[in-house]
Amino acid sequence: MNKASHHCRRTSLSLLPAMVLLTYSIPPPCHSEQEGRYIIPNHEALLKLLDASKPETAPVRAALEKGDVKTAEKAYITYFRTKTISSPLLTDWATLRRNPKADTATADQYLAGHLHDGYSVYEVPPTGLDWRNAPLSCVTRFPILPTLRYAAFNTENPKYLRFVVDHILGYMKAYPTEEFVGKNTREGWTDHFHVAKPWYWCMIPERLTELSQTLNLIRRYPQVSDEELFQILHRMYEETGYLRTQIKEWVDRRHNGGCAMIEAMAQSCAVLDDFKNVEEWRDYDAQLEAQYIDQSFYPDGMCVELTTAYSASVSVVGQRMAYALRDQKALQSHERKVAAMVTSMVAMSDPTGWLPAFGDLYAGTVGDYVYDPVVDWLNLPWVRTITRHTKGPLPPFTVWPQTGQEQWCGYYTMRSDWTPQARYMAIDGGPWGTTHQHGDKLSFVVTANGAKFIIDPSSTRYSSNEPDAFIGGQPSGFLHNTITVDGVDEFLNGPVEAKEPLHNLWAHGKDYTLFASSYSFTPVKPVNWERRVLFVDGAYWLLQDVLIGEQETTQVEQNFQFEADIKIEFQDNRTIAIAPNGARLVLLPLSGDLKPQLTIGDRSPHTTYWPSGKPTDILRSEDRHDQKHGRGWTGRSGSKLLPAPAVTYTGQVKLPAMISVAIIPSSPGQSLTDMPHIKSEATERETLWTLPTAREPVRFVTSVAKCLVAVR
């Protein structure tokens, strides 16, 4: 899960993809899941739920038989403080080395009352944290605890431990478990400026994750009293029982919240494994994990959400859970799907290690999205070569989907090699995705010679109450590397997921890779757009946008959004993009009369048809800070959009039209006179392109109706 972003736009996920052949017969809720039965009235009742078969609990049972609850509590907590909690899902604090000089500035700010929940900031008044009305929508999922844990661990200063314990106990007092009764995890959200109720779907899994990690640390310190530990354990048991009643709905919906819930339950089980219900919870969790992997990921390993930051985060959690539960019966036939999940992450990563930011938020590096122990488990040694930048075997492909592999998710990558200086392009040619959709169909990104040039512009976080915030989701089609016709950008007019393999043109030869797919602007405009990309000799690309329709002419905008640190120069209609390292990328128009214009940080309103096909200039934001702005922005999942250069080729074209552009990388110090000399010969019916390679030229035949690579 991407923890910085919680409030997913709800999209119906009730339909299962056609390729899912497995069915699941998961048992109905057990007796403890009946309404309110997860509430354990007192410590004695909780102690009686300990697994009697464990010899470690014998002193507890003996004390309870004598009616001595206090001694029983003491006996259990004494054992709990020193017991082994071994799980790949939890930090093994005993193996970590302390850093007494660790930066504790943020933790100290928390202690001083300056809180931040990933969205908004809050100055805690002298009366204490307002757990009901503070502008911290996510405070009930404990986002501040990781920073405080590491400050406590590294410095061993009891002030951090005390703040952690008081924060947890303050939450428990504000929201007694009895208040959960009659509530479900679809309820509890107000807005981004009020505290979300703790039973809301995105609050409970992360809170249980934070409780698991935190208990595993603070149990080691005598400054935390036995009673405090027992209270937190008691509450954690109750909330895990509540989660047991809610989790399947989100797994059935294939929602990313279901993935987080599966992990949270497994982590809780690792801490609570002395209790007799835990074995059933863990088995149930494994069944849900098997279901989630089967139904939430395409056969090619990509999550059906199709938003790379979210999908990649869901993927690594799924990998981690499959590994942690690999000995459970339900997971023992899932190695192939998990291998596909890992492969897709490596395949999507660019030569600098980053994933493209298709959809919401700013995607991270490939090392963040591969759970390292699966490399040895699944015998994928080439993965670590990429994720850890070590010497070793390289991935056995340079195009993805690999040759002969079915196309499912609609992401395509092509690269010259696996070095950091490689030439790389990723294209979005699939369905819209089940949630967090952007108008980025046929958008693409380019990285070359160690620099990210053309990017899919990413968003800020969803909300902020900071006075200088400039929040933007960037979903509108005109912001992406796409085409607009007569001012109409892409709108949501097709399936959100693939029910069968896609049939985009995806062909490969000795010196080329060819992609082609299309988008229709109907019914708003009677125009169809086909985008073709030919990767020549691992060196450069020929991009061709073909427009056909029932009208004679159309006004076209062909947009290219660049990374924020790229400088742009024009030579006639040629665009020269210059990276900080001196590498360059040239956009060389080869046909048509479109003229380039540069836009950086345009704040003027711009019409968009996203997502409904109806014109508006309001770029809606989840935090009620609707924006009106134009092109030339990107984000880093922070509180402000950043100005970034957009080059848009505009002009009137007669239909049918073929707009051809060469995209040519140049390494630092390389003269632009070294660019390949591309030739074309046009007839009434087609154009023959002669494209230089290091060997013999590639001949590419194009017309409005077709494109093919000619035999030499």
Solvent accessible surface area in square Angstrom, and as a share of the most:
residue,aa,sasa,rsa
1,M,20,0.09
2,N,26,0.13
3,K,79,0.33
4,A,49,0.38
5,S,1,0.00
6,H,0,0.00
7,H,23,0.10
8,C,1,0.00
9,R,88,0.32
10,R,119,0.43
11,T,35,0.20
12,S,93,0.60
13,L,5,0.03
14,S,80,0.52
15,L,126,0.63
16,L,80,0.40
17,P,3,0.02
18,A,66,0.52
19,M,37,0.17
20,V,29,0.16
21,L,158,0.78
22,L,95,0.47
23,T,129,0.75
24,Y,61,0.23
25,S,112,0.73
26,I,22,0.11
27,P,65,0.41
28,P,109,0.69
29,P,90,0.56
30,C,38,0.23
31,H,109,0.49
32,S,17,0.11
33,E,14,0.06
34,Q,100,0.45
35,E,122,0.55
36,G,17,0.16
37,R,121,0.44
38,Y,14,0.05
39,I,32,0.16
40,I,19,0.10
41,P,106,0.67
42,N,75,0.39
43,H,35,0.16
44,E,58,0.26
45,A,27,0.21
46,L,1,0.01
47,L,3,0.02
48,K,121,0.51
49,L,38,0.19
50,L,9,0.04
51,D,37,0.19
52,A,62,0.48
53,S,93,0.60
54,K,55,0.23
55,P,105,0.66
56,E,79,0.35
57,T,0,0.00
58,A,41,0.32
59,P,77,0.49
60,V,3,0.02
61,R,79,0.29
62,A,47,0.37
63,A,6,0.05
64,L,30,0.15
65,E,149,0.67
66,K,169,0.72
67,G,57,0.55
68,D,57,0.30
69,V,38,0.22
70,K,148,0.63
71,T,68,0.40
72,A,0,0.00
73,E,18,0.08
74,K,115,0.49
75,A,25,0.20
76,Y,2,0.01
77,I,1,0.01
78,T,74,0.43
79,Y,54,0.21
80,F,0,0.00
81,R,47,0.17
82,T,113,0.65
83,K,17,0.07
84,T,114,0.66
85,I,23,0.12
86,S,103,0.67
87,S,24,0.15
88,P,66,0.41
89,L,12,0.06
90,L,14,0.07
91,T,32,0.19
92,D,79,0.41
93,W,6,0.02
94,A,79,0.62
95,T,99,0.58
96,L,73,0.36
97,R,224,0.82
98,R,99,0.36
99,N,76,0.39
100,P,104,0.66
101,K,188,0.80
102,A,24,0.19
103,D,128,0.67
104,T,25,0.14
105,A,56,0.43
106,T,63,0.37
107,A,0,0.00
108,D,54,0.28
109,Q,96,0.43
110,Y,19,0.07
111,L,49,0.24
112,A,70,0.54
113,G,11,0.11
114,H,81,0.36
115,L,6,0.03
116,H,55,0.25
117,D,3,0.01
118,G,26,0.25
119,Y,0,0.00
120,S,0,0.00
121,V,59,0.34
122,Y,31,0.12
123,E,111,0.50
124,V,43,0.25
125,P,54,0.34
126,P,146,0.92
127,T,132,0.77
128,G,31,0.30
129,L,34,0.17
130,D,53,0.28
131,W,22,0.08
132,R,87,0.32
133,N,99,0.51
134,A,2,0.02
135,P,33,0.21
136,L,1,0.01
137,S,0,0.00
138,C,0,0.00
139,V,2,0.01
140,T,0,0.00
141,R,6,0.02
142,F,0,0.00
143,P,33,0.21
144,I,3,0.02
145,L,0,0.00
146,P,43,0.27
147,T,50,0.29
148,L,0,0.00
149,R,15,0.05
150,Y,96,0.36
151,A,5,0.04
152,A,1,0.00
153,F,7,0.03
154,N,21,0.11
155,T,48,0.28
156,E,83,0.37
157,N,53,0.27
158,P,66,0.42
159,K,93,0.39
160,Y,6,0.02
161,L,2,0.01
162,R,89,0.33
163,F,51,0.21
164,V,2,0.01
165,V,0,0.00
166,D,70,0.36
167,H,13,0.06
168,I,2,0.01
169,L,39,0.19
170,G,25,0.24
171,Y,1,0.00
172,M,30,0.13
173,K,176,0.75
174,A,26,0.20
175,Y,0,0.00
176,P,60,0.38
177,T,7,0.04
178,E,105,0.47
179,E,50,0.23
180,F,0,0.00
181,V,55,0.32
182,G,58,0.55
183,K,68,0.29
184,N,32,0.16
185,T,0,0.00
186,R,135,0.49
187,E,71,0.32
188,G,18,0.17
189,W,51,0.18
190,T,79,0.46
191,D,30,0.15
192,H,3,0.01
193,F,31,0.13
194,H,72,0.32
195,V,1,0.00
196,A,0,0.00
197,K,51,0.22
198,P,0,0.00
199,W,8,0.03
200,Y,2,0.01
201,W,1,0.00
202,C,5,0.03
203,M,0,0.00
204,I,0,0.00
205,P,3,0.02
206,E,11,0.05
207,R,0,0.00
208,L,0,0.00
209,T,16,0.10
210,E,12,0.06
211,L,2,0.01
212,S,0,0.00
213,Q,25,0.11
214,T,0,0.00
215,L,1,0.00
216,N,3,0.02
217,L,2,0.01
218,I,1,0.01
219,R,7,0.03
220,R,98,0.36
221,Y,19,0.07
222,P,115,0.72
223,Q,87,0.39
224,V,1,0.00
225,S,49,0.32
226,D,39,0.20
227,E,69,0.31
228,E,27,0.12
229,L,0,0.00
230,F,2,0.01
231,Q,58,0.26
232,I,1,0.00
233,L,3,0.01
234,H,19,0.08
235,R,11,0.04
236,M,0,0.00
237,Y,7,0.02
238,E,11,0.05
239,E,0,0.00
240,T,0,0.00
241,G,6,0.06
242,Y,2,0.01
243,L,0,0.00
244,R,5,0.02
245,T,43,0.25
246,Q,26,0.12
247,I,0,0.00
248,K,62,0.26
249,E,52,0.24
250,W,2,0.01
251,V,0,0.00
252,D,54,0.28
253,R,45,0.16
254,R,7,0.03
255,H,3,0.01
256,N,5,0.03
257,G,0,0.00
258,G,0,0.00
259,C,1,0.00
260,A,6,0.05
261,M,0,0.00
262,I,0,0.00
263,E,8,0.03
264,A,0,0.00
265,M,0,0.00
266,A,6,0.05
267,Q,5,0.02
268,S,0,0.00
269,C,0,0.00
270,A,13,0.10
271,V,0,0.00
272,L,0,0.00
273,D,46,0.24
274,D,1,0.00
275,F,6,0.03
276,K,110,0.46
277,N,30,0.15
278,V,2,0.01
279,E,134,0.60
280,E,63,0.28
281,W,3,0.01
282,R,66,0.24
283,D,66,0.34
284,Y,8,0.03
285,D,0,0.00
286,A,0,0.00
287,Q,37,0.17
288,L,0,0.00
289,E,1,0.00
290,A,2,0.01
291,Q,7,0.03
292,Y,1,0.00
293,I,0,0.00
294,D,22,0.11
295,Q,8,0.04
296,S,0,0.00
297,F,0,0.00
298,Y,0,0.00
299,P,56,0.35
300,D,4,0.02
301,G,0,0.00
302,M,1,0.00
303,C,3,0.02
304,V,0,0.00
305,E,7,0.03
306,L,11,0.05
307,T,1,0.00
308,T,1,0.01
309,A,0,0.00
310,Y,0,0.00
311,S,0,0.00
312,A,0,0.00
313,S,9,0.06
314,V,0,0.00
315,S,1,0.01
316,V,18,0.10
317,V,4,0.02
318,G,0,0.00
319,Q,0,0.00
320,R,53,0.19
321,M,0,0.00
322,A,0,0.00
323,Y,39,0.15
324,A,28,0.22
325,L,10,0.05
326,R,78,0.29
327,D,117,0.60
328,Q,46,0.20
329,K,180,0.76
330,A,31,0.24
331,L,2,0.01
332,Q,102,0.45
333,S,93,0.60
334,H,11,0.05
335,E,68,0.31
336,R,217,0.79
337,K,34,0.15
338,V,0,0.00
339,A,23,0.18
340,A,21,0.17
341,M,0,0.00
342,V,0,0.00
343,T,17,0.10
344,S,0,0.00
345,M,1,0.00
346,V,0,0.00
347,A,0,0.00
348,M,0,0.00
349,S,1,0.01
350,D,10,0.05
351,P,19,0.12
352,T,49,0.29
353,G,9,0.08
354,W,79,0.28
355,L,9,0.04
356,P,11,0.07
357,A,10,0.07
358,F,1,0.00
359,G,2,0.02
360,D,1,0.00
361,L,1,0.01
362,Y,51,0.19
363,A,1,0.01
364,G,13,0.12
365,T,40,0.23
366,V,3,0.02
367,G,38,0.37
368,D,89,0.46
369,Y,16,0.06
370,V,12,0.07
371,Y,33,0.12
372,D,39,0.20
373,P,46,0.29
374,V,0,0.00
375,V,2,0.01
376,D,103,0.53
377,W,65,0.23
378,L,25,0.12
379,N,121,0.62
380,L,23,0.12
381,P,66,0.42
382,W,31,0.11
383,V,0,0.00
384,R,51,0.19
385,T,14,0.08
386,I,22,0.11
387,T,23,0.13
388,R,134,0.49
389,H,144,0.64
390,T,67,0.39
391,K,205,0.87
392,G,40,0.38
393,P,75,0.47
394,L,102,0.51
395,P,9,0.05
396,P,98,0.62
397,F,18,0.08
398,T,55,0.32
399,V,20,0.11
400,W,1,0.00
401,P,3,0.02
402,Q,56,0.25
403,T,107,0.62
404,G,85,0.81
405,Q,59,0.26
406,E,98,0.44
407,Q,24,0.10
408,W,11,0.04
409,C,0,0.00
410,G,2,0.02
411,Y,3,0.01
412,Y,1,0.00
413,T,2,0.01
414,M,0,0.00
415,R,10,0.04
416,S,38,0.25
417,D,54,0.28
418,W,29,0.10
419,T,67,0.39
420,P,87,0.54
421,Q,100,0.44
422,A,2,0.01
423,R,51,0.19
424,Y,1,0.00
425,M,0,0.00
426,A,0,0.00
427,I,0,0.00
428,D,10,0.05
429,G,6,0.05
430,G,5,0.05
431,P,11,0.07
432,W,14,0.05
433,G,0,0.00
434,T,2,0.01
435,T,5,0.03
436,H,0,0.00
437,Q,29,0.13
438,H,4,0.02
439,G,0,0.00
440,D,9,0.05
441,K,30,0.13
442,L,0,0.00
443,S,0,0.00
444,F,1,0.00
445,V,10,0.06
446,V,0,0.00
447,T,3,0.02
448,A,0,0.00
449,N,7,0.04
450,G,28,0.27
451,A,10,0.07
452,K,47,0.20
453,F,0,0.00
454,I,2,0.01
455,I,17,0.09
456,D,3,0.02
457,P,0,0.00
458,S,1,0.01
459,S,0,0.00
460,T,0,0.00
461,R,28,0.10
462,Y,8,0.03
463,S,0,0.00
464,S,0,0.00
465,N,52,0.27
466,E,44,0.20
467,P,143,0.90
468,D,85,0.44
469,A,25,0.20
470,F,16,0.07
471,I,4,0.02
472,G,5,0.05
473,G,15,0.15
474,Q,2,0.01
475,P,22,0.14
476,S,3,0.02
477,G,0,0.00
478,F,1,0.00
479,L,3,0.02
480,H,0,0.00
481,N,0,0.00
482,T,1,0.01
483,I,0,0.00
484,T,2,0.01
485,V,0,0.00
486,D,55,0.29
487,G,34,0.32
488,V,3,0.02
489,D,1,0.00
490,E,0,0.00
491,F,6,0.03
492,L,65,0.32
493,N,59,0.30
494,G,33,0.32
495,P,100,0.63
496,V,44,0.25
497,E,12,0.06
498,A,6,0.05
499,K,82,0.35
500,E,111,0.50
501,P,35,0.22
502,L,39,0.20
503,H,158,0.70
504,N,26,0.13
505,L,68,0.34
506,W,30,0.11
507,A,32,0.25
508,H,54,0.24
509,G,33,0.32
510,K,162,0.68
511,D,5,0.03
512,Y,51,0.19
513,T,8,0.05
514,L,5,0.02
515,F,0,0.00
516,A,7,0.05
517,S,16,0.11
518,S,55,0.36
519,Y,7,0.03
520,S,37,0.24
521,F,0,0.00
522,T,60,0.35
523,P,124,0.78
524,V,49,0.28
525,K,42,0.18
526,P,48,0.30
527,V,2,0.01
528,N,49,0.25
529,W,0,0.00
530,E,47,0.21
531,R,0,0.00
532,R,1,0.00
533,V,0,0.00
534,L,0,0.00
535,F,9,0.04
536,V,0,0.00
537,D,38,0.20
538,G,23,0.22
539,A,34,0.27
540,Y,7,0.03
541,W,0,0.00
542,L,1,0.01
543,L,0,0.00
544,Q,1,0.00
545,D,0,0.00
546,V,4,0.02
547,L,0,0.00
548,I,71,0.36
549,G,38,0.36
550,E,158,0.71
551,Q,43,0.19
552,E,143,0.64
553,T,58,0.33
554,T,0,0.00
555,Q,73,0.32
556,V,0,0.00
557,E,35,0.16
558,Q,1,0.00
559,N,1,0.00
560,F,0,0.00
561,Q,2,0.01
562,F,0,0.00
563,E,10,0.05
564,A,34,0.27
565,D,79,0.41
566,I,8,0.04
567,K,147,0.62
568,I,27,0.14
569,E,89,0.40
570,F,77,0.32
571,Q,81,0.36
572,D,143,0.74
573,N,44,0.23
574,R,53,0.19
575,T,0,0.00
576,I,3,0.02
577,A,0,0.00
578,I,44,0.22
579,A,5,0.04
580,P,100,0.63
581,N,71,0.37
582,G,31,0.29
583,A,0,0.00
584,R,54,0.20
585,L,0,0.00
586,V,0,0.00
587,L,0,0.00
588,L,42,0.21
589,P,23,0.14
590,L,50,0.25
591,S,39,0.25
592,G,47,0.46
593,D,118,0.61
594,L,8,0.04
595,K,127,0.54
596,P,26,0.16
597,Q,90,0.40
598,L,75,0.37
599,T,26,0.15
600,I,98,0.50
601,G,18,0.17
602,D,44,0.23
603,R,152,0.55
604,S,57,0.37
605,P,80,0.50
606,H,44,0.20
607,T,61,0.36
608,T,2,0.01
609,Y,33,0.13
610,W,24,0.08
611,P,67,0.42
612,S,77,0.50
613,G,12,0.11
614,K,146,0.62
615,P,88,0.55
616,T,44,0.26
617,D,48,0.25
618,I,55,0.28
619,L,14,0.07
620,R,163,0.59
621,S,19,0.12
622,E,48,0.22
623,D,1,0.00
624,R,157,0.57
625,H,81,0.36
626,D,66,0.34
627,Q,29,0.13
628,K,97,0.41
629,H,1,0.01
630,G,0,0.00
631,R,11,0.04
632,G,0,0.00
633,W,9,0.03
634,T,1,0.00
635,G,0,0.00
636,R,88,0.32
637,S,28,0.18
638,G,25,0.24
639,S,17,0.11
640,K,90,0.38
641,L,7,0.03
642,L,64,0.32
643,P,71,0.45
644,A,1,0.00
645,P,6,0.04
646,A,0,0.00
647,V,0,0.00
648,T,0,0.00
649,Y,2,0.01
650,T,28,0.16
651,G,17,0.16
652,Q,109,0.48
653,V,17,0.10
654,K,156,0.66
655,L,16,0.08
656,P,82,0.52
657,A,13,0.10
658,M,50,0.22
659,I,5,0.02
660,S,1,0.00
661,V,2,0.01
662,A,0,0.00
663,I,0,0.00
664,I,5,0.03
665,P,6,0.03
666,S,2,0.01
667,S,37,0.24
668,P,67,0.42
669,G,83,0.80
670,Q,57,0.25
671,S,52,0.34
672,L,26,0.13
673,T,123,0.72
674,D,88,0.45
675,M,36,0.16
676,P,32,0.20
677,H,131,0.58
678,I,23,0.12
679,K,111,0.47
680,S,60,0.39
681,E,112,0.50
682,A,83,0.64
683,T,97,0.56
684,E,181,0.81
685,R,210,0.76
686,E,67,0.30
687,T,16,0.09
688,L,53,0.26
689,W,10,0.03
690,T,22,0.13
691,L,0,0.00
692,P,41,0.26
693,T,26,0.15
694,A,88,0.68
695,R,132,0.48
696,E,105,0.47
697,P,46,0.29
698,V,2,0.01
699,R,86,0.31
700,F,2,0.01
701,V,18,0.10
702,T,0,0.00
703,S,12,0.08
704,V,53,0.30
705,A,96,0.75
706,K,101,0.43
707,C,18,0.11
708,L,74,0.37
709,V,34,0.20
710,A,25,0.20
711,V,143,0.82
712,R,118,0.43
